[in-house]
Amino acid sequence: MAVSLENNAPHQVVIVGGGFGGLYAAKALNTANVNVTLIDKRNFHLFQPLLYQVATGTLSPSDISAPLRSVFSKSKNTKVLLGEVNNIDPKAQQVILGDEVVPYDTLIVATGANHSYFGKDNWKEVAPGLKTVEDAIEMRRRIFGAFEAAEKETDPEKRRAWLSFVIVGGGPTGVELAGAIAELAYKTLKEDFRNINTSETKILLLQGGDRILPHIAPELSKSAAVSLQKLGVELHTHTRVTNIEDDIVTFKQGDELIEIASKTILWAAGVQGSGMGKVLAESTGAECDTSGRVIVEPDLSIKGYNNIFVIGDLANFSHQDGKLLPGVAPVAKQQGEYVGKLIQRRLQGHTLPPFHYNHVGSLAMIGQNLAVVDLGFIKLTGFLAWAFWLLVHIYFLIEFDTKLLVVFQWAWNYITRNRRSRLITGREAFVEAKTVNNSVQQPSGTPL
């Protein structure tokens, strides 16, 4: 299906998803002779890489969010709609939101990814992941609620379960969560409680592969592991979780099954494409991989539909060195910009070469003054890497006032070693504390 080149009316571009991909696609079309409709079920853009700082009390949700209408208030060709896309009619070129229909000439789908529990979806309730603001608030409730419950618990075994944190997945999110919780337990909170010694907290990071942060150079992965261990995190590689039930995590190392009692289990192990992948597969015949990501052409379009693009975490793009591009913000940003430029070139009767991702490096925060940065031509650790990590994340924040707030919060936290956003909120804010008298099964097998 060809892109319409009619000149009697502005070209209609519909973008589904206000993450990095959708946001930068719309920005690339800011001055083009097109009408842009950006649809998202949330009214804000979320900076997902800093969600773990919301979960651990460093930042508040508003610090890493920007209202979409505010972002595009001066983009007169851009309209924002709040809603959830239920279906797509590629023949009629329409996006369907419940009873509402939005026509398009070009469609860009950038709805990201969700958690993957590898077929164990019943673990979702007991081991939350970290993709949304609600996820971060729930995780924050569980983390700080665990310390509060431990303060009230008199049974040593039950208290130990409250002070045991298990993080599944050794990628950037898992590493950053582990480091942040370690700093909370061993530094920030150590003077705040009277009945517990937060230094007795146990933090386990479980990784299925042979090393954490497998996407960066081995020497940096090793450096990150050493830094985490110095912070007090127990690392377990070659480890596969086999069951999570009744506050017991069971995992396998070699031929050995190990169980540990933990009230706070956090998931950072896998992702799968959003539900829009299935919608596109059913409506266009697009092929998806085993993780639900849509396999795209070299120009990020769907095979057979050169006016439908899939970008960001939902796209399976493996046309560059045969390797699948990682699900990180720079990839989505570059893809959004590319598609925006490609649409403009097509309307002028031209085209662009296939998309090519310019790798800008990989990085991960471990703790205060501790990070790793892999730029290819240079590798950084320690304070320099930490400072670089701060600069990069400030650069990617969208709104200027948000950048100022985050800089202030980070500076305050650095000076005081305090975390001001430690609110325990939600309808079930005190449920965990009420269940401290429930029996906790004595773990069998080899203790950690």
Disulfide bonds with the S-S distance in Angstrom:
none
